[in-house]
Amino acid sequence: MKLKISNGRVIDPASGLDQQTDVYIADGRIVGIGNAPQDFEASATIDARGCVVAPGFVDLAARLREPGFEYKATLESEMAAAAAGGVTSLACPPDTDPVLDEPGLVEMLKHRARLPEFANVYPIGALTTGLKGRHLTEMSELSDAGCVAFGQATTAIVDTQVLMRAMQYAATFDYPVWLQALDPYLARNGVAHDGEVAARLGLAGIPVAAETVALGTLLLLAQETGVRLHITRVSSAAGLDMIRIGREQGIKVTCDVSAHHLHLCENDIGFFNSHARLDPPLRSQRDRDALRQGLADGSIDALCSDHTPVDDDGKQVPFGEAEAGATGLELLLPLTLKWAAEMKVPLSTALARITTDPARILGLKAGTLAVGAAADVCIFDPQAEVLISRSGLKSQGKNTPFLGYSLPGRVKATLLDGKLIYDGLFA
């Protein structure tokens, strides 16, 4: 099938392209920008007038809840959410049930995700068996099965000797290691940022030190082993400063931030709003502002949805008992645009944080509209407002602190390998 996308504002952060022009697609690939290839005759045309034509988004953290947690969400429901959100490639953490610590489980997930209308799925393999932090997994076999990196999801490795050996092994084969900086003892029993709001509401706090103490260990071991370290979901100004210093010292470290932490802070817990129960917790306003600036200046490499669908039973309970997490695939674009507008960040730079930059971290040839690249495309109206509601979310998880918000950016169409997997042109 040959497809022409006409009259859109084409933005490709990877090449710096930003102009109103046409895009030509054939056999699942971008075959022309601006000028049609010789003898090209489109079998269909999408009029993108008034819209932005961008690479499909690349999300570094999306829990698909399969296998093991199908009562919270299914692969079908979350892939529908990804398509509606313009996400065409995503990485999924290993904290499924069973854990992604065996090649057969990874192959099963990859096989399930091969349907034509599904986004490209890139599993993050477990660094230790069962995420228990005791024994290393067979990383080589997991890599052969399709894992692009190795991590612990939200579970820390307490034994630093095991952690160092894991990093040494990963560095030997140049496997990236993705870890959340969290000291489990300092964070024990905590449910909110250790600050004024938690004190007033009587909630057990998680201090910033829980992030910085763990981060200090991770950075020192990364320096010792030479591993490629990716810090997932940095949440504090102090933590971000440590990452900056680590880079200056030559440590190979990247990091991402969740879209929720760009816009919300501890005050948004309000009167025990369980939708704001997140991991890591929403920090102070100062921390939030530092994260916003860090993403703008490139200190934070990428923005992710940290998509974590939770069923109603996990949220309709007291705040301290609520399951952490929020749905985010369908909010990634609106929250990115909202941040960019408020921070006066150019649209091309903002889109880079959810396309080419996360693709670089994953080591993928994605997040670009270059001629010859896979035709993974998102067409969206940056001016249209979207009212976030339970009924409007395609994700099975309806848990988001942004319910009732009106946010900018409506996805009009999502293409994967040149095939239309979401049609919102008349939504």
C-alpha positions, 0 to 999 in steps of 0.5 A: 500500500502506498500512502501520502500524508499531505499538508501537515507540519512535519517534525522530525527531531532526529534530523531537525526537520520542521516544515509544512510538507508531504510524507510518502509511505510505501511497503511500510517505509518512509520513501519520501519527504516533500517530493514523491519518489518517481512513479509513486501513486498513492492508493490513499491520502491522509489530509493532515492540514492543521496537524503535526506529523511526527514519529511514533512515540517511544515509551520507556516504561509501560506495564502491559500486565501480561502475564499474570495480571490480566484482571488489571489489564490485558495486552489487547486493552493496553495496545489499544491505549498505546495506539490511541496515544500515538505510541508505536514502540514501548519498553515493558518492565520485568515485574510480571507474574511470573517475572520475565527471568526466563527466555520462554516467558520473553518469547511468549510475550514477544509472540503475543505482541506480534499482531499487526495492530500492536505496537513494537514491544521491547521487554526489559529482562529481570536482572536477578531471578524472580527479582529477589536480588540473590542470583543473576539471570541468564542475561545472554539467553534473555538477550537472545530471546529479545530483551533490550536491557536488564533491570529490577522494576521497582525492586532494589538489590540490597546485596551490593556484591550481587549488584556489582557482579550484575553490573560487571557481567552486563558491562562485559557484554554491553548490556544496559542496566536499568534501575530505580534509585530507591533504598528499601530501608529508608523507604520502608512502609512509606507511601508519600513524600516525606514533607509537610503534606504527609505530616499533615495527613498522617502518612508515612513518608519516603525521604529524598535520601531514599533516592540519593543514598541508593543513587550514590551506590549505583553511580559509584558501582557504575563508575567501577564497572563501566556499565551503561546505567539508566536511572528510571523515574528520577524524582528529586532535584538532589538526585538529578544533581548527582546524575549531572555530576556523575556524567561530568566524571565520565560515568555512562548514565542516562535517566528518564522522568515520568510525565506525572512528576512533571506536573504534580507535586505532593500538594496534589495528594489533596485529601487522600487522592489515591490516584496520586499514589505513585512510585516514586512518590510525588515530591515537593514543588521545588523537586517538580520544578527542577525536573521540568527544567532538567528535561528542558535542558537535556539533563534528563534524557527522556520522558516516559508515561510510567504506564501502570494500570490498576483496577478499581479495587487497588485504588478505591481504598484508603491512600496508605493501602492503595496500589501505586501507579497511574495509567499514562499511555494516552496522556503522554502526548498531552502532558508533553505538550502541556509541559512544553507550552508552560516551559516555552520549550520548542515543539521539536525539542519536546517531541525529541524527548518522547521519540528520538531520545528514548529510541537512542536509550533503547538502541533502536532505529526508531523515533524518526521520519528519515527516508528508509525508516519504518513508517511509524507515525503519529498525526496529532492536532496540537491545538485540540483539547482533550477532556480526560475521563474514564469513558474516554480512556481505552486502557483498562486502567482508569487510574489517573490523577488527571481525570477531569483535566482538559489537556492539549493535543489530540491524536488523529491517526497512528501508523505502524509500519505504514498501517493505520492502527488508530483512526481518530480523524473524526473523534 
